[in-house]
Amino acid sequence: MDKDIDLKKSEKESLLKSFLLFFITLTLLNSIIFFFYFQEQKHSLHVEIFNKIKLYNYNFEDKKIVVDIVPIKEKENLFDLKINDSEIFAYFDIPTSKTSTLKIIYPYKIYQENLKSLKERAFLYFFLTTIVLFMMSIFYSIYALKPLKTALNLLDEFLKDIIHDLNTPISSILLNLQILKNKKSDEAIKRIEFSTKNISSLYANLEMLIKDTPLNIEEIDIKNLIDEKVNYYSYIYPHINFKINTEVDHIKTSKNEFSRIVDNLISNACKYNKQDGNVALHVDEKKFVVEDSGIGIKNISRVFDRFYKETDRGIGLGLDIVQKLTHKLGYKIKMTSTLDVGTKIEVTLK
């Protein structure tokens, strides 16, 4: 319970941090954009006012504009808009005078109103875009964290399945050790042996995920290997009927990798079979085939994905490992399945 609470707390914290990162970054960029937008609009307003002043210099028709004649100051720029705390104006020369100039003044109040309107419009656009960015930041945060959340959930489920799969053989070992303390029992010893093999098989699967061992191609006794596996799974699944057809006694392959393939395929054929179901095994020089009369597979396109399961049984690693090992050995794997009829998996060896 505490673990679930901590996980949810971490998810909320990650979501909040991601949201703040997205929102602050986008808002900062938005602020920069609107700063330049406002400056550009302000410049356009100044150009518009200067054009009105310049036009007035020719026709003197705008009643809002005021004109004055003032002395020419040294280094005074003509035809240039000037703005101070109380005026907005421009100087124009008087062709008949060398000592005076025209000072054409635009109404400062109108300029302030236009500037205020421009600021309000820019602020409104900024506010609206900030709301959009706020919503986008939430969406991006959820979208960005979704794969991580899925991975964490898969890891959580995987750990639960591992604990469950380890608990069964370990409990069997402890129980049978107690029986051995009280009296010698060949059956108890056998159960301990098979429980240990179960743990060893689980360990070998996990090791395949994290360790890439080099191939050691050799001639192996395939008949003996399959007999050992069938003997093991016959004890665990006494209700399953096995049929073995081995046309060759030996094949050239990497023993560790091929043993994992055989183990996982027979394990799945038994695990997802029916009561008094059948498992047929065939091997020749070209292929290894496992066929069962089990519940079948709904989604064959996803069955080789890691952690994919269609029932509560297993941990979703077996077929992912099989596919990787077949590719590693240069083999091809083909699956056909019908619901409530069974599944056939064929590994092409050559």
Residue pairs with C-beta under 8 A, 6 or more apart in sequence:
7 152
7 156
11 145
11 149
11 152
14 145
14 148
15 141
15 142
15 145
18 140
18 141
18 144
18 145
19 137
19 138
19 141
22 136
22 137
22 140
22 141
23 133
23 134
23 137
26 133
26 136
26 137
27 130
27 133
30 126
30 129
30 130
30 133
31 126
34 122
34 125
34 126
34 129
37 122
37 125
38 118
38 119
38 122
41 118
41 122
42 115
42 118
45 111
45 114
45 115
45 118
46 81
46 83
49 81
49 88
49 106
49 111
50 81
50 90
52 62
52 65
52 106
53 65
53 81
53 89
53 90
53 104
53 106
54 79
54 90
54 92
55 62
56 62
56 65
56 67
56 104
57 92
57 102
57 104
60 67
64 106
64 107
64 110
65 104
65 105
65 106
65 107
66 104
66 105
66 107
67 102
67 103
67 104
67 105
68 102
68 103
68 104
68 105
69 94
69 100
69 101
69 102
69 103
70 91
70 100
70 101
70 103
71 99
71 100
71 101
72 98
72 99
72 100
72 101
76 91
76 101
77 91
78 90
78 91
78 92
78 93
78 101
79 90
79 91
79 92
80 90
80 91
81 88
81 89
81 90
82 88
82 89
82 90
82 91
83 111
86 108
87 105
87 108
88 105
88 106
88 108
88 111
89 103
89 104
89 105
89 106
90 103
90 104
91 101
91 102
91 103
91 104
92 101
92 102
92 104
93 101
93 102
94 100
94 101
94 102
154 307
157 307
158 307
158 315
158 316
161 314
161 315
161 316
162 202
162 206
162 315
165 202
165 315
166 199
166 202
168 195
168 198
169 195
169 196
169 198
169 199
170 195
170 199
172 191
172 192
172 195
173 192
173 195
173 196
176 185
176 188
176 189
176 191
176 192
176 195
177 188
177 192
179 185
179 188
180 188
180 189
180 192
190 235
194 232
194 235
194 236
197 232
198 236
201 263
201 267
204 260
204 263
205 260
205 264
205 317
205 318
205 321
206 317
208 260
208 321
208 324
208 325
209 317
209 321
213 256
215 254
215 257
215 328
215 329
216 254
216 255
216 256
217 252
217 253
217 254
218 252
218 253
218 254
218 255
219 250
219 251
219 252
220 250
220 251
220 252
220 253
220 255
220 258
221 249
221 250
222 246
222 248
222 249
222 250
222 251
222 283
223 246
223 248
223 249
223 250
225 255
225 258
225 259
225 262
226 244
226 246
226 262
226 281
226 283
227 244
229 262
229 263
229 266
230 242
230 244
230 266
230 281
233 240
233 242
233 266
233 267
233 270
234 240
234 242
236 270
237 270
237 273
239 275
239 276
239 277
240 270
240 273
240 276
240 277
240 278
240 279
241 276
241 277
241 278
241 279
242 278
242 279
242 280
242 281
243 278
243 279
243 280
243 281
244 280
244 281
245 280
245 281
245 282
245 283
246 281
246 282
246 283
247 282
247 283
247 284
247 285
248 283
248 284
248 285
251 258
251 283
251 285
251 349
253 329
253 349
254 329
257 325
257 328
257 329
258 325
258 329
260 321
260 322
260 325
261 288
261 322
261 325
261 326
261 347
262 288
264 318
264 319
264 321
264 322
265 290
265 318
265 322
265 345
265 347
266 279
266 281
266 290
267 318
268 314
268 318
268 319
269 279
269 290
269 291
269 292
269 294
269 343
270 279
270 292
271 313
271 314
272 292
272 294
272 295
272 311
272 313
272 343
273 279
273 292
273 293
273 294
273 295
274 293
274 294
274 295
277 292
277 293
277 294
278 292
278 293
279 290
279 291
279 292
279 293
280 289
280 290
280 291
280 292
281 288
281 289
281 290
282 288
282 289
282 291
283 289
285 349
285 350
286 348
286 349
286 350
287 346
287 347
287 348
287 349
288 346
288 347
288 349
289 344
289 345
289 346
289 347
290 344
290 345
291 342
291 343
291 344
291 345
292 342
292 343
292 344
293 341
293 342
294 342
294 343
295 311
295 339
295 340
296 337
296 338
296 339
296 340
296 341
296 342
296 343
297 303
297 310
297 335
297 337
297 339
297 343
298 310
298 339
299 308
299 310
300 335
300 336
300 337
302 308
303 310
303 319
303 335
304 319
304 320
304 322
304 323
305 316
305 320
306 316
306 317
306 320
307 315
307 316
307 317
307 320
308 316
308 320
309 315
309 316
322 333
323 333
326 332
326 333
326 347
331 347
331 348
331 349
332 347
332 348
333 345
333 346
333 347
333 348
334 345
334 346
334 348
335 343
335 344
335 345
335 346
336 343
336 344
337 343
337 344
